[in-house]
Amino acid sequence: MTIDELRREALGLDPSIRASLARELLSSLDDLSEGEIEQLWLKESVRRHDEVVSGAVETVAMDEALAKARAARG
């Protein structure tokens, strides 16, 4: 089963079951070592960098991002 197939299956679950699964998955990350966490953040930063470089996403100025966040918060 691929990640996409697993994601589709999980999103099709009843919301209360999805919430329980999400709690379990998040809880499982508490057992990671500092080195494992650092590797995950490194992998994520490379993924985000690649998205910007490829043009898949555009950057937003910090002032603009904060203004949008404040407006959304009300």
C-alpha positions in Angstrom: 0.0 0.0 0.0 1.4 3.4 -0.9 1.2 6.5 1.2 -1.4 8.0 -1.1 -3.6 4.9 -0.7 -3.2 4.9 3.0 -4.1 8.6 3.2 -7.2 8.0 1.1 -8.2 5.1 3.3 -7.6 7.1 6.5 -9.5 10.2 5.2 -12.5 7.9 4.5 -12.7 6.8 8.1 -15.4 8.1 10.5 -14.2 11.4 12.0 -14.0 10.0 15.6 -11.9 7.1 14.4 -9.6 9.5 12.4 -9.2 11.6 15.5 -8.2 8.6 17.5 -5.8 7.5 14.8 -4.3 11.0 14.6 -3.7 11.0 18.4 -2.0 7.6 18.2 0.2 8.7 15.3 1.2 11.9 17.0 1.9 10.2 20.3 4.2 7.7 18.5 6.4 10.6 17.6 7.1 11.3 21.2 9.4 8.3 21.3 11.8 9.7 18.7 15.3 10.5 19.6 16.7 14.0 19.2 18.7 12.8 16.2 15.7 11.3 14.6 13.7 14.5 15.1 16.6 16.5 13.6 16.7 14.2 10.5 12.9 14.7 10.0 13.3 18.5 10.2 16.2 18.3 7.8 14.2 16.2 5.3 11.3 18.7 5.6 13.5 21.7 5.1 15.0 20.1 1.9 11.5 19.3 0.7 10.3 22.9 1.2 13.5 24.3 -0.4 13.0 22.1 -3.4 9.4 23.3 -3.8 10.5 27.0 -3.8 13.3 26.3 -6.2 11.1 24.4 -8.6 8.4 27.1 -8.5 5.8 24.7 -7.1 5.2 27.3 -4.3 5.9 31.0 -4.0 7.4 32.7 -1.0 5.4 35.4 0.9 6.9 38.3 2.7 6.8 37.9 6.5 4.8 41.1 7.0 2.2 39.8 4.5 2.0 36.4 6.1 1.6 37.9 9.6 -1.1 40.3 8.3 -3.1 37.4 6.8 -2.7 35.4 10.0 -3.9 38.2 12.1 -6.9 38.9 9.8 -7.8 35.2 9.9 -7.7 35.2 13.7 -10.1 38.1 13.8 
